[in-house]
Amino acid sequence: MPTNSPITVKVSYRFVKGLHGFTSDDVYGLFVLDQDPERAFHAVCPSIKELLRLNLGMDVEVEPAVSLQEFLGASKQVPQTVLSSRSFVLRAAA
């Protein structure tokens, strides 16, 4: 029987030449770029949701494991060209 236990996927962040980018080895095809970090961050969840629907036929809810403010605070602690890994949580949709 399926369970609604959350699953965590890792999403990598990189800031290069004025663009905030998100990719994931866990979600095939995830590639989000934007000049605005808030727009990029908020585009990750719907992108993961749509990719999992298209790639695997899964209907999930996706939410970041940390807030935008927490994410931006943590990302400032690493050099801008170094990848930093963040988590997003998936839950089966009702």
N, C-alpha and C positions, 0 to 999 in steps of 0.2 A: 504494500500500500504506500503511495507517495506521502511524503511528509513535507510540512511547510518549514522545515528547519532552514535557517539562513545559510547561504553559501557565500563565501568571500572570494572576490576576484581581485587580483593586483592590477593596478593601473599605473603606468609610469608617466611621469611628467618631465618635460624638458622645455626650457626657455632658450630659444636660439634666434638671433637676429630680429628681435622684436615680436616673435610669435610664441604663444603659449601652446604647447602640444601635449596631447595625451594619446598613448597607445597601450596595448595590453597583449601579452603573450597568451592570456587566458581567453580572450574574446577575439576570434579571427575577424580581421577587417576594421578593428577600432582604430581610427585615426582622426582626431579632432584637433584643429588648429584655429586660433583666433588671436588677434592683437589684444583683445580685452580678456584678462584672466577670468573675470566673473562669467562672461559669456561662454568661454571655453569650458570652465568648470561645470556650468549648468547644462551644457550640451552633452556631457559624458553619459549621464543616466539614460536619457531618451535614446541615445545612440546605441548603448549596450542593449537596451530593451529591444530595439528594432533589429539589431544584428542577431540576437539570440532567436528572435521570432523567425527571421529569414533563414538563418543558417541551420537551426536545430528544431524549429517548430515549437519552441518553448515560449510560454506566456509568463513573464516574470515581472515583478516590481523591483525597481533598482533604486537604491539610495546610497549616498556617500556615507562612509563610516565616520567621517569628520566633517565639520562645518567648513564653509569657504574660508572663514577667518582663521580657523585652526590650520587648514591646509596651507594658506598663504604664509602664515607664521612659520610653519615647519619648513616650507620650501625656501624661505629666506636664509635658512641655516646651512644650505649647501650651495656650492658654486653654481652659477646659472646654467652652465653647460653640462652639468652632471645630472644623470637621471636620478630622480627620487621616486620611490615607490609608495603608492597610497592604495587604500582599500576601498572598494565599493561593495555593498552587501546586496545579494540577490535573494528574493523570496518568491515562491510560486504565487502567481496571481490567483485570487479566489474565483 
